[in-house]
Amino acid sequence: MLINIAFILLGFLILVKCGDYLVDGAVAIARRAKLSPMVIGLTVIGFGTSTPELLVSLNAALAGSPGIAVGNVVGSNIANIALILGATGLIVACKTDDRTLKIDMPFMVGACCCLAFIGMTGTISRPAGIIGFLMLVAFVTYQIRSSRKRNEAKSEADASVEKPMALWLAIVMVVFSIAAMIGGAHLLVRGAREVALALGVPERVVGLTVVAVGTSLPELFASVMSARKGETDMAIGNIIGSVSFNVLSVVGLSSAICPIVGSDEGFLIDYALMVFLAFLLWLFLCTKRTLERWEGAVLLFIYVGYIAYTVVTAA
């Protein structure tokens, strides 16, 4: 019991400290590469912190259980929007800009709608997965190019005032932080799982709660630390990037390897909630271009209700 408690504390400490380093490194990369913090959140942080979901889904596809990829992605997206942005918004009001509302959010909402629509047909085919992945590549390429054009003049002005850290050091810091956060999340989940089982909590309930939340811990701490450092656009970009990456890359690559058959079985409520949360987040951000604290509380309340419903119906 004591060693598992130590795992929980160590994992939590790693997540906090490396979340801090991750934001510092990401901001430095943004300045050096003449990219906005939002684009870094969409790409480097968003994709990096989604690595656990990618590994789980790819392993499931290779093991002949491609249907797991759907539950993994849909559950993770619900947690990303409701739990992570809900908790982040409850701590610090997160502001965004018109470009996010007009381009990034519609892309994320569209990706969620496409997954729900195709998933409910019963099969996510190999061509659909390849097309989805290519859409993500095109979106990221467009974001990087347009961001560089917008930020060239600003980056030059910033460079004259404050010289950011070396690019190689920033990249090493980001890669190390993401890897350490994934490891820290693994330690925390392992410790929490063992403690819960020792206390008599059913393993099925542990899987639906501790493990489900655990795979989203890197996104949670990356977003919270970004918001605490004043990089709220990076926090929102992290979630938009993670959700888009989960749908178009995780499901895309998994279905490209092995078409996902039975993608409509038991997922109706989860699909519906994912799409609803995507639209709700878009609506919240449209009001004053800010995710206010009460709105974060609403998202968090929805997630708690979803977990309670899932646990009760699974019991």
C-alpha positions in Angstrom: 0.0 0.0 0.0 2.8 2.5 1.0 4.7 1.9 -2.3 1.6 2.5 -4.3 0.9 5.8 -2.4 4.5 6.7 -3.2 3.8 6.0 -6.9 0.8 8.4 -6.7 2.8 11.2 -5.1 5.8 10.7 -7.4 3.6 10.7 -10.5 1.8 13.8 -9.4 5.1 15.6 -8.7 6.4 14.7 -12.2 3.2 15.9 -13.9 3.4 19.2 -12.1 7.1 20.0 -12.6 7.2 18.7 -16.2 4.0 20.6 -17.1 5.9 23.7 -16.0 8.9 22.9 -18.1 6.7 21.9 -21.1 5.1 25.3 -21.2 8.4 27.1 -21.0 9.9 25.0 -23.8 6.8 25.4 -26.0 6.8 29.2 -25.6 10.5 29.3 -26.6 9.8 27.1 -29.7 6.9 29.4 -30.6 9.2 32.5 -30.5 12.1 30.8 -32.3 9.9 29.3 -35.0 7.8 32.5 -35.4 4.6 30.6 -34.4 1.8 31.6 -32.1 1.4 29.8 -28.7 -2.0 28.6 -30.0 -0.4 26.8 -32.9 2.2 25.2 -30.6 -0.7 24.1 -28.4 -2.5 22.7 -31.4 0.5 20.8 -32.6 3.5 20.1 -30.3 1.6 20.0 -27.0 -1.7 18.7 -28.3 -0.2 15.9 -30.3 2.5 15.1 -27.8 0.1 14.7 -24.9 -2.2 12.5 -27.0 0.6 9.9 -27.4 -1.0 7.5 -24.7 -4.2 7.4 -26.7 -2.4 6.7 -29.9 -0.4 3.9 -28.4 -3.4 2.3 -26.9 -5.5 2.4 -30.1 -2.6 1.2 -32.3 -1.9 -1.7 -30.0 -5.6 -2.5 -30.0 -5.7 -2.5 -33.8 -2.6 -4.7 -34.1 -4.0 -7.1 -31.5 -7.2 -7.6 -33.5 -9.4 -5.5 -31.2 -9.9 -2.3 -33.3 -13.2 -1.5 -31.5 -11.2 -0.4 -28.5 -9.8 2.5 -30.5 -13.3 4.0 -30.7 -14.0 3.9 -26.9 -10.5 5.1 -26.2 -10.9 8.2 -28.4 -14.4 9.1 -27.6 -13.9 8.8 -23.9 -10.6 10.8 -24.1 -12.3 13.5 -26.1 -15.1 13.8 -23.5 -12.5 14.0 -20.8 -10.4 16.6 -22.7 -13.3 19.0 -23.2 -15.4 18.5 -20.0 -12.8 17.5 -17.5 -9.6 19.2 -18.6 -11.0 22.5 -20.0 -13.6 22.4 -17.3 -11.0 22.2 -14.5 -8.7 24.7 -16.3 -11.5 27.2 -16.9 -12.6 26.8 -13.2 -9.0 27.8 -12.1 -8.4 30.6 -14.7 -10.7 32.2 -17.2 -9.3 31.2 -20.6 -9.4 33.8 -23.4 -9.1 33.1 -27.1 -9.3 35.0 -30.4 -11.5 35.3 -33.5 -9.2 33.0 -35.6 -9.7 30.1 -33.1 -13.5 30.6 -33.2 -13.7 30.8 -37.0 -11.1 28.1 -38.0 -9.8 25.9 -35.2 -13.1 25.3 -33.3 -15.1 24.5 -36.5 -12.4 22.0 -37.5 -12.6 20.3 -34.2 -16.4 20.2 -34.1 -16.4 18.9 -37.7 -14.0 16.2 -36.8 -16.2 15.1 -33.9 -19.3 15.1 -36.0 -17.6 13.1 -38.8 -16.4 10.5 -36.3 -19.9 10.2 -34.8 -21.6 9.9 -38.2 -19.2 7.4 -39.7 -19.0 5.5 -36.4 -22.7 5.0 -36.3 -22.7 3.4 -39.8 -21.1 0.4 -38.1 -17.7 0.4 -39.8 -14.9 2.9 -40.0 -13.2 1.8 -43.2 -9.5 2.0 -44.3 -10.1 4.8 -46.9 -12.0 6.9 -44.3 -9.1 6.5 -41.9 -6.5 7.5 -44.5 -8.6 10.5 -45.6 -9.0 11.6 -42.0 -5.3 11.5 -41.4 -4.5 13.4 -44.6 -7.0 16.1 -43.5 -5.1 16.5 -40.2 -1.8 16.9 -42.1 -3.3 19.5 -44.4 -4.8 21.4 -41.4 -1.5 21.4 -39.5 0.4 22.5 -42.5 -2.0 25.4 -43.1 -1.8 26.4 -39.4 2.0 26.5 -39.4 2.3 28.5 -42.6 -0.3 31.1 -41.8 1.0 31.4 -38.2 4.6 32.1 -39.4 3.4 34.8 -41.8 1.3 36.5 -39.0 4.1 36.3 -36.4 7.3 37.3 -38.3 7.1 40.9 -37.5 6.0 40.3 -33.9 8.8 37.7 -33.4 11.4 40.2 -34.6 10.1 42.8 -32.1 10.2 40.2 -29.3 13.7 39.1 -30.2 15.0 42.6 -29.7 13.5 42.8 -26.3 14.1 39.4 -24.9 16.2 36.6 -26.5 14.5 33.2 -26.0 16.4 30.0 -25.1 18.2 28.1 -27.8 15.9 26.1 -30.1 17.7 22.8 -29.4 17.3 23.3 -25.7 13.6 24.1 -26.0 13.0 21.0 -28.2 14.8 18.8 -25.7 12.8 20.3 -22.9 9.5 19.7 -24.6 10.3 16.2 -25.7 11.6 15.3 -22.2 8.7 16.9 -20.5 6.1 15.0 -22.6 7.9 11.7 -22.1 8.2 12.3 -18.4 4.5 13.4 -18.1 3.4 10.2 -19.8 5.6 8.2 -17.4 4.3 10.2 -14.4 0.7 9.5 -15.5 1.5 5.8 -15.7 2.9 5.8 -12.2 -0.1 7.7 -10.8 -2.6 5.4 -12.6 -0.7 2.3 -11.4 -0.6 3.5 -7.8 -4.3 4.6 -7.8 -5.4 1.4 -9.4 -3.7 -0.8 -6.8 -4.9 1.3 -3.9 -8.5 1.2 -5.2 -8.4 -2.6 -5.7 -6.9 -3.0 -2.2 -9.9 -1.0 -0.8 -12.3 -3.4 -2.6 -13.3 -1.2 -5.6 -14.3 -3.4 -8.6 -11.7 -3.4 -11.4 -14.3 -2.5 -14.0 -15.1 0.7 -12.1 -11.4 1.4 -11.7 -10.9 1.1 -15.5 -13.8 3.4 -16.2 -12.6 6.1 -13.8 -8.9 5.9 -12.8 -7.5 4.6 -16.0 -9.8 6.7 -18.2 -8.8 9.9 -16.4 -5.2 8.8 -16.2 -4.6 8.8 -19.9 -5.8 12.4 -20.0 -3.5 13.6 -17.1 -0.8 14.9 -19.5 -3.3 17.1 -21.2 -4.8 18.2 -17.9 -1.5 19.4 -16.4 -0.3 20.9 -19.6 -3.5 23.0 -19.9 -3.5 24.0 -16.2 0.1 25.0 -16.2 -0.3 26.9 -19.5 -3.3 28.8 -18.0 -1.4 29.6 -14.8 1.4 31.1 -16.8 -1.0 33.3 -18.7 -0.8 31.2 -21.9 -4.5 30.5 -22.0 -4.6 30.3 -25.8 -2.0 27.6 -25.5 -4.2 25.7 -23.0 -7.2 25.9 -25.4 -5.0 25.0 -28.4 -3.8 21.9 -26.5 -7.4 20.6 -26.2 -8.4 21.5 -29.7 -5.2 19.8 -31.0 -5.7 16.7 -28.8 -9.3 16.2 -29.8 -8.6 16.7 -33.5 -5.5 14.4 -33.3 -7.5 11.7 -31.5 -10.2 11.7 -34.2 -8.2 12.1 -37.3 -4.9 10.5 -36.4 -5.6 7.9 -33.7 -8.8 6.6 -35.2 -7.4 7.3 -38.7 -4.2 5.3 -38.3 -6.0 2.5 -36.4 -8.7 2.1 -39.1 -6.0 2.4 -41.8 -4.3 -0.6 -40.2 -7.5 -2.5 -39.5 -11.0 -1.3 -40.4 -13.0 -0.8 -37.2 -16.1 -3.0 -37.4 -18.9 -2.6 -34.8 -18.1 1.0 -34.2 -21.8 1.7 -33.5 -22.2 -0.9 -30.7 -22.9 0.7 -27.4 -21.4 4.1 -28.3 -24.6 6.1 -29.2 -24.7 8.1 -25.9 -20.9 8.6 -25.9 -20.9 9.9 -29.5 -23.8 12.2 -28.7 -22.2 13.6 -25.6 -18.8 14.2 -27.4 -20.6 16.2 -30.2 -22.7 18.1 -27.7 -19.6 19.0 -25.6 -17.8 20.2 -28.8 -20.7 22.5 -29.7 -21.1 23.6 -26.1 -17.4 24.6 -25.8 -17.7 26.5 -29.1 -20.8 28.3 -27.7 -19.0 29.2 -24.5 -16.0 30.6 -26.3 -18.1 32.7 -28.5 -19.4 34.6 -25.5 -16.8 37.3 -24.9 -14.2 35.0 -26.6 -13.6 33.6 -23.1 -14.2 30.4 -21.2 -15.4 31.8 -17.9 -15.1 30.1 -14.6 -18.8 29.3 -14.3 -18.7 27.8 -17.8 -15.7 25.6 -16.7 -17.8 24.5 -13.7 -20.7 23.5 -16.0 -18.3 21.4 -18.2 -16.8 19.8 -15.0 -20.3 19.0 -13.7 -21.3 17.3 -16.9 -18.2 15.1 -16.8 -18.9 14.1 -13.2 -22.5 13.2 -14.2 -21.2 11.2 -17.2 -18.7 9.2 -15.0 -21.5 8.6 -12.4 -23.8 7.4 -15.2 -21.2 5.2 -16.7 -20.3 3.6 -13.4 -23.9 3.0 -12.4 -24.9 1.4 -15.8 -21.7 -0.7 -15.8 -22.2 -2.1 -12.3 
